[in-house]
Amino acid sequence: MYDPARGFPHVVVELAYADPDRAVDWLVSVFGFRLLLRQPASGGIQHADLDTGGGIVMVRRTGERYTSTCTGGHTCKQVIVWVPDVDEHFVRSATAGADIVQPLRDKPWGLRQYLVRDLEGHLWEFTRHLRDVPPREWGAVAMM
C-alpha cells in the first residue's frame, strides 16, 4: 500500500491532532477528503490516512513525540492542496463554517487560492492553477 512504485505519493504530510476522530470527521466533511484507513487505539483512533484527491494526509493523535500546534501562537506549518474547482471548494468550506484566514483570490504568480484554519489550528491553502507567469513578473528569480 505505501509503495511509491504503485502510485503512493513520494511526499506525504502527517499532522497531529489532540482529537483525531473529530479532526478526521471534520476534514472529510468540510474539505471533502476521503478516508482510506483508521488505526484504532483506546479512546479513539491513533492514525488515519486521508486521500486529498491527489495526495495523502496522515492524521495522528498527539502524544509524546507529536504536538498539534506551534508555541507562541505562530504558524509553523501550512499544507497546500491543489483542487480542480477551488471556487466550489471555498464555498463548501465557508458554508461549513470553516475559519477562512484569507479569502479566495487570484495571485500574481498565476494561482487562485484561499487560506483556511482547521478545527485545531492547522493552516490549509487550497489552490488552482490559472496560468503560467514568469517568476520575474512577480518578483522571484528562477534558479533552474
PLY file of the C-alpha trace (Angstrom):
ply
format ascii 1.0
element vertex 144
property float x
property float y
property float z
element edge 143
property int vertex1
property int vertex2
end_header
0.00 0.00 0.00
2.71 2.51 0.94
4.81 1.90 -2.18
5.55 4.90 -4.46
6.20 2.45 -7.31
2.47 1.61 -7.13
1.23 5.20 -7.01
1.69 6.17 -3.36
2.89 9.80 -3.19
6.60 10.46 -2.72
5.83 13.17 -0.15
3.12 12.75 2.49
2.03 15.24 5.14
1.36 13.99 8.66
-0.46 16.23 11.13
-1.07 15.63 14.83
-4.42 16.38 16.46
-5.49 16.21 20.10
-8.81 14.75 18.89
-8.02 12.85 15.68
-11.50 11.29 15.45
-13.11 14.72 15.34
-10.38 16.01 13.00
-10.88 13.17 10.51
-14.65 13.69 10.50
-14.13 17.46 10.01
-11.57 17.07 7.20
-13.83 14.62 5.36
-16.96 16.73 5.86
-15.53 20.23 5.29
-12.71 19.64 2.78
-14.16 16.60 1.02
-11.21 14.31 1.70
-11.77 10.54 1.52
-10.96 8.29 4.46
-8.66 5.44 3.38
-7.98 3.77 6.74
-8.15 4.19 10.51
-5.86 2.58 13.08
-7.80 2.17 16.32
-6.46 2.97 19.77
-8.08 3.03 23.18
-10.30 6.07 23.33
-10.38 6.66 19.55
-8.02 6.44 16.62
-4.24 6.57 16.71
-3.71 7.14 13.00
-5.73 7.69 9.81
-4.91 8.13 6.12
-6.94 10.58 4.03
-6.95 10.94 0.25
-6.96 14.60 -0.82
-7.65 13.73 -4.45
-4.00 13.73 -5.46
-2.09 13.26 -2.24
-2.27 11.69 1.19
-2.63 13.38 4.57
-1.92 11.24 7.60
-3.64 12.22 10.83
-2.32 11.03 14.16
-3.02 11.54 17.83
-0.84 13.98 19.73
1.43 12.39 22.26
4.99 12.02 23.42
6.58 12.83 20.04
3.78 14.79 18.39
2.18 18.14 19.07
-0.64 19.80 17.17
0.41 23.42 17.46
3.48 25.62 17.49
4.49 27.63 20.51
3.92 31.34 20.89
0.86 31.41 18.63
2.97 31.20 15.46
2.20 29.14 12.39
4.88 26.52 11.81
3.24 24.54 9.03
0.87 25.02 6.15
-0.49 22.36 3.82
-1.11 23.32 0.19
-3.62 21.24 -1.76
-4.45 21.61 -5.45
-8.14 21.10 -6.20
-9.92 21.05 -9.57
-12.55 23.65 -8.57
-11.20 25.99 -5.89
-14.28 28.23 -6.09
-16.60 25.33 -5.23
-14.18 24.19 -2.52
-14.14 27.67 -0.99
-17.95 27.79 -0.90
-18.04 24.33 0.70
-15.55 25.33 3.43
-17.17 28.71 4.12
-20.66 27.20 4.23
-19.44 24.59 6.73
-18.24 27.42 8.98
-14.50 26.92 8.48
-12.22 29.73 9.68
-11.30 31.47 6.41
-7.98 33.25 7.03
-7.56 34.72 3.53
-10.48 34.83 1.11
-10.38 33.34 -2.35
-8.42 35.47 -4.80
-6.18 35.37 -7.84
-2.46 35.68 -7.06
0.20 37.36 -9.24
2.03 34.03 -9.67
-0.90 32.57 -11.61
-2.80 30.68 -8.91
-6.28 31.15 -7.42
-6.10 30.43 -3.69
-7.67 30.74 -0.26
-6.32 30.02 3.21
-8.31 28.29 5.95
-7.59 27.21 9.53
-8.91 23.83 10.64
-10.54 22.99 13.95
-7.18 22.58 15.76
-5.33 25.47 14.10
-3.50 23.87 11.17
-3.37 26.12 8.09
-4.52 24.79 4.72
-4.19 26.59 1.41
-6.41 25.36 -1.41
-5.33 26.37 -4.87
-5.93 26.02 -8.59
-3.57 26.86 -11.45
-4.82 29.71 -13.67
-1.89 30.48 -15.93
1.90 30.34 -16.14
3.51 33.62 -15.10
7.28 34.11 -15.49
8.83 34.39 -11.99
10.43 37.76 -12.78
6.92 39.23 -13.30
6.03 38.61 -9.66
9.41 39.33 -8.09
11.07 35.91 -7.97
14.20 34.59 -9.62
14.04 31.18 -11.32
17.02 29.01 -10.34
16.52 26.32 -12.99
0 1
1 2
2 3
3 4
4 5
5 6
6 7
7 8
8 9
9 10
10 11
11 12
12 13
13 14
14 15
15 16
16 17
17 18
18 19
19 20
20 21
21 22
22 23
23 24
24 25
25 26
26 27
27 28
28 29
29 30
30 31
31 32
32 33
33 34
34 35
35 36
36 37
37 38
38 39
39 40
40 41
41 42
42 43
43 44
44 45
45 46
46 47
47 48
48 49
49 50
50 51
51 52
52 53
53 54
54 55
55 56
56 57
57 58
58 59
59 60
60 61
61 62
62 63
63 64
64 65
65 66
66 67
67 68
68 69
69 70
70 71
71 72
72 73
73 74
74 75
75 76
76 77
77 78
78 79
79 80
80 81
81 82
82 83
83 84
84 85
85 86
86 87
87 88
88 89
89 90
90 91
91 92
92 93
93 94
94 95
95 96
96 97
97 98
98 99
99 100
100 101
101 102
102 103
103 104
104 105
105 106
106 107
107 108
108 109
109 110
110 111
111 112
112 113
113 114
114 115
115 116
116 117
117 118
118 119
119 120
120 121
121 122
122 123
123 124
124 125
125 126
126 127
127 128
128 129
129 130
130 131
131 132
132 133
133 134
134 135
135 136
136 137
137 138
138 139
139 140
140 141
141 142
142 143
